[in-house]
Amino acid sequence: MLPVDHQTGGQGLSENSNTRPGPSSGRGLAVAGAFAFSCGVILLYWLSMLPPSGWIVASFITAFCIASRARQYPLRRMAVLSMALIIGLAWASWHADRRLAENLPAGMEGQRLLVSGYVCDLPSPGSFNSLRFSFCVTQWHEHPHFSNQAVKLPQLLRLAWYGQAERRLPSHRLRLELVLKRPHGTLNDAGFRYEDWLFRKGYRATGTVREAVPDPAVVCSLKCRYHEAHHWIANWVERRFARADHRPLISSLLVGDRGHLTPAHWQVLQDTGTIHLVAISGLHLGLIALGAGFLVRRLLLALPLTWIGEVGQRRCLFFAVMICCLVYALMAGFTVPTQRALLMVWVGGWSLLFARQLPAWQAWVWALAAVLLLDPFAPLDQGFWLSFGAVAVLIWVFAAGLRPLGWLGTLLLAQGALFAGLWPLLQVFGQGQPLIGGLANLLAIPWVSLVVMPGLIGGAVVVAIVPAAVEMVVPFCDGLMGMLWVVLTYLAELPSPVIEVGPGEVIALAGLVLLLVKVPTPGGGVCAGLLFVVWLAMLQSPASQRSNTHLVEPELRVWDVGQGLAVLVRHQDQVLLYDTGPAVPGVFSAVESTLLPNLKALGVHRIDTLVISHADSDHSGGLATLAGSIQIGKLVTGEVLAVREKLGDASGLVVQSCTVAGETLGGLDIHYWQTGSSPAGNDASCVVRIEHPPSRTEWLLPGDIGATTEALYLSHLRGRGALAADVTRLVLAPHHGSKTSSSPQWVSALTPEVVIYSAGYRHRYGHPHSSVTARYRNRGVSAFSTACSGMLVAALEDNRLTIKEKRLDTPFWISAKGQARDECSIP
């Protein structure tokens, strides 16, 4: 019989159930609180500004008062969860505020500075014969720009030392002469954002080394000694495996040294979706845990039962496994992803080895909270989302008692579920899903797990104990890695288009596949596989090719590509692209990092007209890559032969001279012009004038023409009666605002309302020049620079020209007061 409260009759049980939950409810509340804490940490990175500390304290006190005075359990539970969320938000906000407090004063940018400290990562070769490394500062030497300022100077720097043919630093502890600048990167809607990466890693300044000398006076802390030991281990691996053809891959798996991987390596890994194999992650630590657990378990079973009890065996097994994982993590550099994987292995090992009967989802939540407690910046890392997403997919598929499928069936099911389940996350990060990736991972993961990793670790141990065995071990390890690489290279060369679909389609497919694999019969997995194949076939059919997104009002986008130019003009479903930005072969390409991701985000699948003003690398970089990645209607340029050479023989695109007749683009009139006196160079630039007759608005894209060619073009406009004073003009400053362009006659004749400078932040060319900016300023022209504003969008709204700066729509670590972009100004 149920107990009855004699004072309240049958209502006593009901009230007790609302106000006094049992132990299981308490455990559930703890798990929910851990998840709420995690959500609070993640919430911070959706905000455009750091929440004021007073607001956080007031919110916490309010939630605490509700939790302490509420009599109904649901309300009290909600208040407690709100407190946990606020604590998570406060924890992440406090760490972010401390990081942002480190700031390089504006007066120190571009100055020669002296610092002492130690190298705190593995130096890696960079472009232009450079050596790139992280530097932990222990002392800033006196400098007149900050000696009297109460400024917290950066403690972690990202540096490049050019002209280092030997690719070696003189010592681990150094005294450096540097030239620094504050964190800065290109700022667009999509694509890689360098400034995000710098903030996530904790770099509060970047710069170049002018001189480096050993400094034994630097006090080497425990962290310093660890980095020194890791550097020594990496050098040992480099020396021992020097004759291995695949030494860069071996080093990346053994000690986390990925700095020697070439662009060819990265291309193969990207094309096959196997980049995760060379990043020390949960897969590698899981293998170490399984191997160590197997060996220690066998050893313990060989001991008499009277020596150690069952509980003692579990403890020995757990601590032995964790010590082995910790040693491997330290050898691999103990990077943030490695620390995250170590925590996840610890939580999983604790629940399994101690028979805690902890449900899989609870273990996942506790691991999530532990990671965010120790590393509140983790949500900025793509690997954080992919690793926890992968574990969540596997828990969903296998945690609810599917009947045994055998090792092959389990592997196929896991790989298929991960392929579909992680697709929405990859879509969020602007990445495609290569079709060949599923097959590549299906072959590579077991080979790396069962063959390569045990072979490499065992080989390294043998060489460390018996150095003479290097002659046999190195070819053996190289062969294991070579077999994997031959297969990946072959798969990367197969025709396998990257599937590009909308987020709604991807989410629908992923959800349907994950639901079908839960059907408790073999037919569920078969149905999921058939659905997946049919869906892919439909996507690749000609009927699935979509047109460009329809845009009602005309729009011009000046992308932030650093020292270069890339402009997109759209109206209705028609698109014109003017220039492709800069590129350094094998190092950087604005097409890959900016143009293609942003075109995809805008729903642009075809470029109707591509204009390459001239063949300079900052205007035509990555041209062949763009032509091979998206459909192009026609190409117009001021330098036909040079541009045709950049396209290569494989391209069937017809290259036309800038002397072609004008055209219409939606409701826009396009006019081309080129001087006949300069067949090559800056003055050969194809000038494009874009008119929108209904609004009397004009956009002028002049390339890199100089003052002499400007005068010729003004004469051309006068002859056509195209210099009317009642036209609203937007002008891109010729040649990025160089002092040889934007002559006084040019500025006074055009009388633009807006001028835009497309230039790099603190670039060595010094664009725009102060004399040029003064001319426009004296005419009352509104001026914008991509170096300060990021991407700029000029749009016609109700036939009125509006300008939108990307910097006004940025997260707090970019828009925070005192950061470089806010204090950037046009000279």
C-alpha positions in Angstrom: 0.0 0.0 0.0 1.1 3.5 -0.6 1.8 5.7 2.4 -0.8 8.4 3.1 -0.1 11.7 4.9 -2.8 11.7 7.7 -2.9 15.5 7.9 -3.4 16.1 4.2 -5.0 12.8 3.2 -4.2 11.5 -0.3 -2.5 14.8 -1.3 0.7 14.1 0.7 2.2 11.8 -1.9 1.6 14.3 -4.7 3.2 17.2 -2.9 6.2 15.0 -1.9 6.7 14.0 -5.5 6.8 17.6 -6.5 9.1 18.9 -3.8 11.4 16.1 -2.8 12.7 14.2 -5.8 14.5 10.9 -5.3 18.1 10.1 -5.8 17.6 9.2 -9.5 16.1 12.7 -10.1 19.1 14.2 -8.4 21.5 12.4 -10.7 19.4 13.4 -13.7 19.5 17.0 -12.5 23.3 16.8 -12.2 23.5 15.6 -15.8 21.1 18.2 -17.0 23.1 20.9 -15.1 26.3 19.7 -16.8 24.6 20.0 -20.2 23.3 23.5 -19.3 26.8 24.6 -18.2 28.1 23.4 -21.6 25.3 25.3 -23.4 26.3 28.5 -21.5 29.9 28.2 -22.6 28.8 27.7 -26.2 26.2 30.5 -26.0 29.0 33.1 -25.5 30.2 32.5 -29.1 26.9 33.4 -30.6 27.1 36.9 -29.0 28.4 40.0 -30.8 29.7 41.4 -27.5 30.9 40.2 -24.1 28.0 40.3 -21.6 28.5 42.8 -18.9 29.6 41.3 -15.6 26.8 43.1 -13.7 24.2 41.5 -16.0 25.7 38.1 -15.4 25.7 38.6 -11.6 22.2 39.9 -11.5 20.9 37.0 -13.6 22.6 34.5 -11.4 21.2 36.1 -8.2 17.7 36.1 -9.7 17.9 32.4 -10.7 19.3 31.6 -7.2 16.5 33.3 -5.4 13.9 31.5 -7.6 15.6 28.1 -6.9 15.8 28.7 -3.2 12.2 29.9 -2.7 10.3 27.9 -5.3 8.1 25.1 -3.8 7.3 23.4 -7.1 10.1 21.1 -8.4 9.7 21.9 -12.1 10.2 25.6 -11.4 13.1 25.0 -9.0 14.7 22.6 -11.6 14.4 25.3 -14.3 16.0 27.8 -12.0 18.9 25.5 -11.2 19.5 24.8 -14.8 19.4 28.5 -15.5 22.1 29.0 -12.8 24.2 26.3 -14.5 23.9 28.0 -17.9 24.8 31.4 -16.4 27.9 29.8 -14.7 28.9 28.4 -18.1 28.4 31.8 -19.8 30.4 33.5 -17.0 33.2 31.0 -17.1 33.7 31.4 -20.9 33.2 35.2 -20.7 35.9 35.5 -18.0 38.4 33.6 -20.0 37.6 35.6 -23.2 37.9 38.9 -21.3 41.4 37.9 -20.0 42.5 36.9 -23.5 41.2 40.2 -25.0 43.0 42.2 -22.2 46.3 41.3 -23.8 46.8 43.9 -26.5 49.5 45.3 -28.6 49.4 49.2 -28.5 49.0 50.9 -31.9 52.3 52.7 -31.4 54.2 49.4 -31.2 52.9 48.2 -34.6 55.7 48.3 -37.2 58.3 49.1 -34.6 61.4 47.0 -33.8 60.8 45.4 -30.4 62.9 43.2 -28.2 61.4 40.2 -26.3 62.7 37.2 -24.5 61.0 33.8 -24.1 60.9 30.3 -25.4 59.6 28.4 -28.4 56.3 26.8 -27.5 55.5 24.6 -30.5 57.3 22.7 -33.2 58.7 25.1 -35.8 57.6 24.3 -39.3 58.7 25.4 -42.8 56.6 28.1 -44.3 56.3 30.0 -47.6 59.1 32.2 -49.0 61.9 30.3 -47.3 60.5 31.0 -43.9 60.3 29.2 -40.5 57.1 29.6 -38.6 56.7 29.1 -34.9 54.9 30.1 -31.7 56.7 32.1 -29.1 55.9 32.4 -25.4 57.1 35.8 -24.1 58.6 35.9 -20.6 59.9 39.5 -20.8 59.2 42.5 -22.9 62.3 44.7 -23.0 62.0 48.5 -22.5 60.5 50.5 -25.4 59.5 54.1 -25.4 56.0 53.3 -26.8 54.9 51.3 -23.8 57.3 52.1 -20.9 54.8 54.4 -19.3 51.6 52.6 -20.3 49.7 50.2 -18.0 49.1 47.7 -20.8 49.0 44.0 -20.6 51.2 43.0 -23.5 50.6 39.7 -25.5 52.2 36.6 -24.0 51.8 34.4 -27.1 53.0 35.4 -30.5 52.8 33.8 -33.9 56.1 34.5 -35.8 57.7 34.0 -39.1 61.5 34.1 -39.7 62.3 34.7 -43.4 65.5 33.7 -45.1 66.0 30.6 -43.0 67.5 28.1 -45.4 68.6 25.8 -42.6 65.1 25.8 -41.0 66.6 25.8 -37.5 66.4 28.1 -34.5 69.6 28.8 -32.7 68.1 27.7 -29.3 64.9 26.9 -27.5 65.2 30.0 -25.2 65.7 33.1 -27.3 66.0 36.9 -27.4 64.3 38.1 -30.5 64.1 41.4 -32.4 60.6 41.6 -33.9 58.3 43.7 -36.0 54.7 43.0 -34.8 51.1 43.8 -35.7 47.9 43.1 -34.0 45.7 40.1 -35.0 44.1 40.8 -38.3 42.7 38.7 -41.2 40.3 39.0 -44.1 36.7 39.3 -43.1 33.9 37.9 -45.3 30.7 36.1 -44.9 32.2 32.6 -45.6 35.6 31.0 -45.9 38.5 30.6 -43.6 38.8 33.5 -41.1 42.4 33.9 -39.9 41.4 36.2 -37.0 39.1 33.6 -35.5 42.0 31.0 -35.6 44.4 33.5 -33.9 41.9 34.2 -31.1 41.1 30.5 -30.6 44.8 29.7 -30.3 45.5 32.7 -28.1 47.9 34.6 -30.4 47.5 38.3 -29.5 50.0 39.5 -32.0 51.8 38.3 -35.2 55.0 39.4 -36.8 58.4 38.7 -38.3 61.8 38.0 -36.7 64.6 40.3 -37.6 67.2 38.7 -35.3 67.4 35.8 -32.9 70.1 35.0 -30.4 70.1 32.4 -27.6 69.1 33.8 -24.2 70.1 31.4 -21.3 68.8 34.0 -18.8 65.2 33.0 -19.6 63.7 31.1 -16.7 62.5 27.8 -18.0 59.3 26.8 -16.3 57.7 23.4 -16.4 55.8 24.3 -19.5 59.0 25.5 -21.1 60.8 22.3 -20.3 58.0 20.2 -21.7 58.1 22.1 -25.0 61.9 21.7 -25.1 61.5 17.9 -24.5 58.8 17.6 -27.2 61.1 19.4 -29.6 63.9 17.0 -28.7 61.6 14.0 -29.3 60.4 15.4 -32.7 64.0 15.9 -33.7 64.8 12.3 -32.7 62.0 11.0 -34.8 63.2 13.2 -37.7 66.7 11.8 -37.4 65.8 8.2 -37.0 63.2 8.1 -39.8 65.1 10.5 -42.1 65.5 7.9 -44.8 61.8 7.1 -44.9 59.9 8.3 -48.0 56.8 9.0 -45.9 58.6 10.6 -42.9 56.2 13.6 -42.8 53.3 11.2 -42.3 55.2 9.1 -39.8 56.1 12.2 -37.8 52.5 13.4 -37.8 51.2 10.2 -36.3 54.0 9.6 -33.8 54.6 13.1 -32.4 51.9 15.3 -34.0 54.4 17.1 -36.2 52.3 18.1 -39.2 54.5 21.0 -40.3 56.4 19.0 -42.9 53.3 17.8 -44.8 53.4 19.2 -48.3 50.5 20.7 -50.2 50.3 17.5 -52.1 49.8 15.6 -48.9 47.0 17.9 -47.8 45.3 17.7 -51.2 45.2 13.9 -51.1 43.9 13.9 -47.5 41.3 16.5 -48.4 40.1 14.8 -51.6 39.6 11.5 -49.7 38.2 13.0 -46.5 41.0 11.5 -44.3 42.6 14.6 -42.8 41.5 13.3 -39.4 44.0 10.4 -39.8 47.0 12.7 -39.3 45.5 14.7 -36.4 46.1 13.2 -33.0 42.4 12.6 -32.0 40.2 10.3 -30.2 40.8 7.5 -32.8 44.6 7.4 -32.0 44.2 7.7 -28.2 41.4 5.1 -28.4 43.8 2.7 -30.1 46.5 3.4 -27.4 43.9 2.7 -24.7 42.8 -0.5 -26.4 46.3 -1.7 -26.9 47.5 -0.8 -23.4 44.3 -2.3 -21.9 44.8 -5.6 -23.7 48.4 -6.0 -22.6 47.8 -4.9 -19.0 44.7 -7.1 -18.7 46.7 -10.1 -19.9 49.4 -9.4 -17.4 46.9 -9.0 -14.5 45.2 -12.3 -15.4 48.6 -14.1 -15.2 48.9 -13.0 -11.6 47.5 -15.1 -8.7 44.0 -14.0 -7.6 45.3 -13.6 -4.0 47.8 -11.0 -5.1 45.2 -8.4 -6.2 41.4 -8.4 -6.0 38.9 -7.5 -8.7 38.6 -3.9 -7.6 42.4 -3.6 -7.5 42.7 -5.1 -11.0 40.2 -2.5 -12.4 42.1 0.3 -10.7 45.5 -0.9 -12.1 44.0 -1.4 -15.5 42.4 2.1 -15.5 45.5 3.9 -14.3 47.8 2.0 -16.7 45.6 2.8 -19.6 45.4 6.5 -18.7 49.2 6.7 -18.1 49.8 5.2 -21.6 47.4 7.7 -23.2 48.9 10.6 -21.3 52.4 9.7 -22.4 51.3 9.4 -26.0 49.4 12.7 -25.7 52.5 14.4 -24.3 54.6 12.9 -27.1 52.1 14.3 -29.6 52.5 17.8 -28.4 49.5 17.9 -25.9 47.6 20.2 -28.3 44.1 21.2 -27.5 42.5 18.5 -29.7 44.7 15.9 -28.0 43.7 17.2 -24.6 40.0 16.9 -25.6 40.5 13.4 -26.8 42.3 12.5 -23.6 39.4 13.7 -21.5 36.9 11.8 -23.5 39.0 8.6 -23.2 39.2 9.2 -19.4 35.4 9.6 -19.0 34.7 6.6 -21.1 37.4 4.5 -19.4 36.1 5.5 -15.9 32.5 4.4 -16.7 33.6 1.1 -18.4 36.4 -0.1 -16.2 34.7 0.7 -12.9 31.4 -0.7 -14.0 29.6 2.5 -13.1 26.7 1.5 -15.4 26.8 5.1 -16.7 24.5 5.5 -19.7 26.3 6.3 -22.9 24.6 9.7 -23.3 25.5 10.7 -19.7 29.1 9.8 -20.3 29.0 12.0 -23.5 27.5 14.9 -21.5 30.1 14.7 -18.7 32.9 14.5 -21.3 31.4 17.6 -23.0 31.2 19.6 -19.7 34.7 18.5 -18.7 36.2 19.6 -22.0 34.5 23.0 -21.9 35.5 23.5 -18.2 39.2 23.0 -19.0 39.0 24.7 -22.5 36.2 27.2 -22.8 37.5 28.2 -26.2 36.8 24.8 -27.6 33.6 25.8 -29.5 35.7 27.9 -31.8 37.4 24.7 -33.0 35.8 22.8 -35.9 37.3 19.6 -34.5 35.3 20.0 -31.2 32.0 19.8 -33.1 33.1 17.0 -35.4 34.6 14.9 -32.6 31.6 15.2 -30.3 29.3 14.9 -33.3 30.9 11.6 -34.4 30.7 10.2 -30.8 27.0 11.2 -30.7 26.3 9.5 -34.0 27.9 6.3 -32.8 26.1 6.4 -29.5 22.8 6.8 -31.4 23.5 3.9 -33.7 25.0 1.4 -31.3 23.8 2.3 -27.7 20.3 0.9 -27.9 21.0 -2.8 -28.4 21.2 -3.5 -32.1 21.8 -7.1 -32.6 25.4 -8.2 -33.4 26.3 -7.5 -37.1 29.8 -9.0 -37.2 32.9 -6.9 -37.5 32.3 -6.1 -41.2 28.7 -5.2 -40.7 29.5 -3.0 -37.7 32.3 -1.2 -39.7 30.0 -0.6 -42.6 27.1 0.6 -40.4 29.4 2.9 -38.4 31.0 4.4 -41.5 27.7 4.9 -43.3 26.2 6.6 -40.2 29.1 8.9 -39.7 29.1 9.8 -43.4 25.5 10.8 -43.2 25.4 12.1 -39.6 28.4 14.4 -39.9 27.3 15.9 -43.2 25.2 18.7 -41.7 28.1 19.8 -39.5 30.5 19.8 -42.5 27.8 21.9 -44.3 27.8 24.4 -41.5 31.6 24.7 -41.8 31.4 25.3 -45.5 32.9 21.9 -46.4 31.7 19.5 -49.0 31.5 15.7 -48.6 33.6 13.9 -51.2 31.8 10.8 -52.4 35.1 8.8 -52.4 35.5 9.7 -48.7 33.3 6.9 -47.5 35.3 4.3 -49.3 38.6 5.9 -48.3 37.7 5.9 -44.6 36.3 2.4 -44.8 39.7 1.2 -46.0 42.0 3.6 -44.2 40.6 3.5 -40.6 41.0 -0.2 -40.1 44.5 -0.2 -41.7 45.6 2.7 -39.5 44.0 1.3 -36.4 45.1 -2.4 -36.7 48.4 -2.1 -38.7 49.9 1.3 -39.0 49.7 2.7 -35.5 50.8 -0.5 -33.7 53.6 -0.8 -36.2 54.8 2.8 -35.8 54.6 2.8 -32.0 56.2 -0.6 -31.8 58.9 0.3 -34.2 59.7 3.5 -32.4 60.0 1.7 -29.1 62.3 -0.9 -30.7 64.6 1.8 -32.2 64.7 3.6 -28.9 65.8 0.4 -27.1 68.0 -1.0 -29.8 69.3 1.8 -32.1 71.0 -0.7 -34.4 67.5 -2.0 -35.4 66.8 1.2 -37.3 68.0 -0.4 -40.6 65.1 -2.9 -40.4 62.4 -0.9 -38.6 62.5 2.2 -40.8 61.8 0.3 -44.1 59.1 -1.7 -42.3 57.3 1.4 -41.0 57.7 3.2 -44.3 56.2 0.2 -46.1 53.1 0.2 -43.8 52.6 3.9 -44.4 53.4 3.5 -48.1 50.7 1.0 -48.7 48.1 3.3 -47.2 49.3 6.2 -49.2 49.2 4.4 -52.5 45.6 3.5 -51.9 44.7 7.1 -50.8 46.5 8.6 -53.8 44.7 6.3 -56.2 41.3 7.1 -54.7 42.0 10.8 -54.8 42.7 10.6 -58.5 39.4 8.9 -59.2 36.6 11.2 -60.5 34.5 11.9 -57.4 32.6 15.2 -57.4 32.1 16.9 -54.1 28.3 16.9 -53.4 27.0 20.4 -52.9 23.4 20.6 -51.8 21.3 22.9 -49.6 21.3 22.5 -45.8 17.7 21.5 -45.7 18.3 18.5 -48.0 21.4 17.4 -46.1 19.6 17.6 -42.7 16.6 15.7 -44.1 18.7 12.9 -45.5 21.0 12.6 -42.5 17.9 12.4 -40.2 16.2 9.8 -42.3 19.3 7.6 -42.6 19.9 7.8 -38.8 16.3 6.9 -38.2 16.4 3.9 -40.6 19.5 2.4 -39.1 17.7 2.2 -35.8 15.1 -0.2 -37.3 15.7 -3.4 -35.3 15.9 -5.6 -38.5 18.7 -5.9 -41.1 16.2 -4.2 -43.6 16.6 -0.9 -41.9 20.3 -0.6 -42.8 19.6 -1.9 -46.3 16.8 0.7 -46.8 19.1 3.5 -45.5 21.8 2.4 -48.0 19.4 2.2 -51.0 17.9 5.6 -50.1 21.3 7.1 -49.9 22.4 5.8 -53.3 19.1 6.8 -55.0 19.3 10.3 -53.5 22.9 10.8 -54.7 21.9 9.7 -58.2 19.1 12.2 -58.2 21.5 15.0 -57.1 24.0 14.2 -59.9 21.3 14.2 -62.6 21.1 17.2 -65.0 17.6 18.0 -63.7 19.1 18.7 -60.2 21.4 21.5 -61.4 20.0 24.7 -59.9 20.3 28.2 -61.3 21.7 31.2 -59.4 19.7 32.7 -56.5 17.3 35.4 -57.8 18.2 38.8 -56.5 15.6 41.6 -56.9 17.8 44.6 -56.2 21.2 45.1 -57.8 24.2 44.4 -55.5 28.0 44.9 -55.6 30.3 43.0 -53.2 33.9 44.0 -52.7 35.4 41.0 -51.0 38.2 41.4 -48.4 41.0 39.5 -50.1 43.9 41.5 -48.6 46.2 43.2 -51.1 44.2 42.5 -54.2 40.8 42.8 -55.8 37.7 40.6 -56.2 34.3 42.2 -56.9 30.9 40.4 -57.4 28.1 42.1 -59.2 24.6 40.5 -59.1 21.1 41.4 -60.4 18.2 39.0 -60.8 19.9 35.7 -61.6 22.8 37.1 -63.5 26.4 37.4 -62.1 29.5 39.3 -63.1 32.8 38.7 -61.3 35.5 41.3 -61.6 39.0 39.9 -60.8 39.8 36.9 -58.6 42.1 38.3 -55.9 45.7 37.3 -55.1 47.4 33.9 -55.0 50.8 32.5 -54.3 51.2 29.1 -56.0 51.3 26.3 -53.4 50.7 28.7 -50.5 47.5 30.7 -50.8 44.7 31.5 -53.1 41.8 33.9 -52.6 39.8 31.7 -54.9 40.0 28.8 -52.6 39.8 30.6 -49.3 37.3 33.3 -50.1 35.6 33.3 -53.6 34.4 29.7 -53.8 33.1 29.5 -50.2 31.3 32.8 -50.6 29.8 31.9 -54.0 28.5 28.7 -52.6 27.0 30.5 -49.6 25.3 33.0 -51.9 23.8 30.2 -54.1 25.9 31.2 -57.1 26.4 28.2 -59.4 27.4 30.0 -62.6 29.3 33.1 -63.4 27.8 34.7 -66.5 30.7 37.1 -67.1 34.2 36.9 -65.6 36.3 40.0 -66.1 40.0 39.9 -65.4 41.2 43.5 -65.4 44.8 42.4 -66.2 47.1 39.5 -65.5 48.9 40.7 -62.3 48.8 38.0 -59.6 46.8 40.1 -57.2 44.0 40.4 -59.7 44.1 37.0 -61.5 45.3 34.6 -58.8 43.7 31.2 -58.8 42.1 31.7 -62.2 42.6 28.1 -63.4 41.1 26.8 -60.1 38.0 29.0 -60.5 37.5 27.9 -64.1 37.7 24.3 -63.0 35.3 24.7 -60.1 32.4 26.7 -61.5 30.7 27.2 -64.8 31.7 30.4 -66.5 29.8 31.9 -69.5 32.5 34.1 -70.9 35.8 35.7 -69.9 36.8 39.3 -70.8 40.2 40.7 -70.0 42.7 43.5 -70.8 45.6 41.0 -71.3 44.3 38.2 -73.5 47.5 36.2 -74.1 48.7 36.4 -70.4 45.3 35.4 -69.1 45.0 32.5 -71.6 48.4 31.2 -70.4 47.2 31.3 -66.8 44.1 29.3 -67.7 46.2 26.6 -69.3 45.5 24.3 -72.2 42.9 22.2 -70.3 40.4 25.0 -70.1 38.0 25.4 -73.0 37.0 28.9 -71.9 37.1 31.5 -74.7 39.1 34.6 -73.7 37.8 37.8 -75.2 39.4 41.2 -75.4 38.1 44.2 -73.4 37.1 45.8 -76.7 33.9 43.8 -76.8 30.6 45.6 -76.9 28.7 46.3 -73.8 26.0 44.0 -72.5 23.1 43.8 -70.0 23.2 41.9 -66.7 19.7 41.6 -65.3 18.6 45.3 -65.3 22.2 46.6 -65.3 24.0 48.1 -68.3 27.7 47.0 -68.6 30.3 49.1 -70.5 33.9 48.0 -71.2 36.8 50.2 -72.1 40.6 49.8 -72.5 43.2 52.2 -73.7 44.8 51.1 -77.0 48.3 52.4 -76.1 49.2 49.9 -73.3 48.9 46.3 -74.3 50.3 45.0 -71.0 50.7 45.9 -67.4 48.6 48.0 -65.1 47.4 50.4 -67.8 46.1 47.5 -69.8 43.4 47.1 -67.2 39.9 46.5 -68.5 37.7 49.3 -67.0 34.1 48.4 -66.4 31.3 50.9 -65.9 28.0 49.6 -64.5 24.8 51.6 -64.8 21.4 51.2 -63.2 19.2 53.6 -65.2 16.1 53.6 -62.9 18.1 54.9 -59.9 20.7 57.0 -61.8 23.4 55.0 -60.1 26.8 54.1 -61.5 29.6 51.7 -60.3 33.0 52.2 -61.7 35.7 49.4 -61.6 38.9 50.8 -63.1 41.5 48.1 -62.2 45.1 49.4 -61.8 45.1 52.2 -64.3 47.4 55.2 -63.7 46.9 58.9 -64.0 47.7 59.0 -67.8 45.2 56.3 -68.6 42.7 58.0 -66.2 42.8 61.1 -68.4 42.2 59.1 -71.5 39.2 57.4 -69.9 37.7 60.7 -68.8 38.0 62.0 -72.4 36.1 58.8 -73.5 33.4 59.5 -70.9 33.0 63.1 -72.0 32.7 62.1 -75.6 29.8 59.8 -74.7 28.2 62.3 -72.4 28.6 60.0 -69.4 29.8 62.5 -66.8 26.5 63.8 -65.7 26.5 65.5 -62.3 23.2 64.0 -61.1 24.5 60.4 -61.1 25.3 58.6 -57.8 28.7 57.1 -58.4 30.6 54.5 -56.5 34.3 54.2 -57.5 36.9 51.6 -56.7 40.1 53.6 -56.2 42.4 52.8 -59.2 45.4 50.7 -58.2 44.3 50.3 -54.6 44.8 54.0 -53.9 48.4 54.2 -55.2 49.9 57.7 -55.4 50.3 57.2 -59.2 46.5 57.0 -59.6 43.4 58.9 -58.6 44.7 62.2 -60.0 43.0 65.5 -59.0 41.4 65.6 -62.5 40.0 62.1 -61.9 38.5 62.9 -58.6 37.0 66.3 -59.6 35.6 65.0 -62.9 33.8 62.0 -61.4 32.7 63.6 -58.1 31.9 60.2 -56.6 29.7 59.8 -53.5 31.6 56.7 -52.4 35.2 55.5 -52.9 36.4 52.0 -51.9 40.0 51.0 -51.3 40.8 47.3 -51.7 44.1 46.9 -49.9 45.9 44.8 -47.3 46.2 45.8 -43.7 49.6 47.4 -43.1 50.9 46.1 -46.4 54.4 47.0 -47.4 53.1 49.0 -50.4 51.3 51.4 -48.0 48.0 51.6 -50.0 46.1 53.8 -49.9 48.5 56.7 -50.1 47.7 59.7 -47.8 47.8 62.1 -50.8 45.1 60.1 -52.6 42.8 59.8 -49.6 43.2 63.5 -49.0 41.9 64.3 -52.5 38.8 62.3 -52.0 38.3 63.5 -48.5 38.5 67.2 -49.6 35.7 66.5 -52.0 33.5 65.1 -49.3 33.6 61.6 -50.6 32.6 58.8 -48.2 35.6 56.4 -48.0 35.8 52.8 -47.1 38.7 50.3 -47.0 38.5 46.5 -47.0 41.5 46.5 -44.6 39.3 48.3 -42.0 35.8 47.4 -42.9 36.2 43.9 -44.2 33.9 42.9 -47.0 31.7 45.8 -48.3 28.3 45.4 -49.9 26.9 48.2 -52.0 23.2 47.6 -52.6 20.3 49.6 -54.1 17.3 49.7 -51.8 14.4 51.7 -53.1 16.7 53.1 -55.7 19.1 54.5 -53.0 22.7 53.4 -52.6 23.5 51.8 -49.2 26.9 50.5 -48.0 27.2 47.7 -45.4 30.5 46.9 -43.6 31.1 43.4 -42.5 33.0 44.6 -39.4 29.7 45.8 -38.0 28.5 42.2 -38.0 31.3 40.4 -36.3 31.8 38.4 -33.1 33.1 40.1 -30.0 36.7 39.0 -30.4 36.9 41.0 -33.6 34.6 43.9 -32.8 35.8 44.3 -29.2 37.0 47.8 -28.2 40.7 48.3 -28.6 41.1 45.7 -31.3 43.0 46.4 -34.5 40.0 46.6 -36.9 38.1 49.1 -34.8 41.1 51.4 -34.5 42.0 51.0 -38.2 41.6 54.2 -40.1 42.1 55.4 -43.6 45.2 57.7 -43.7 
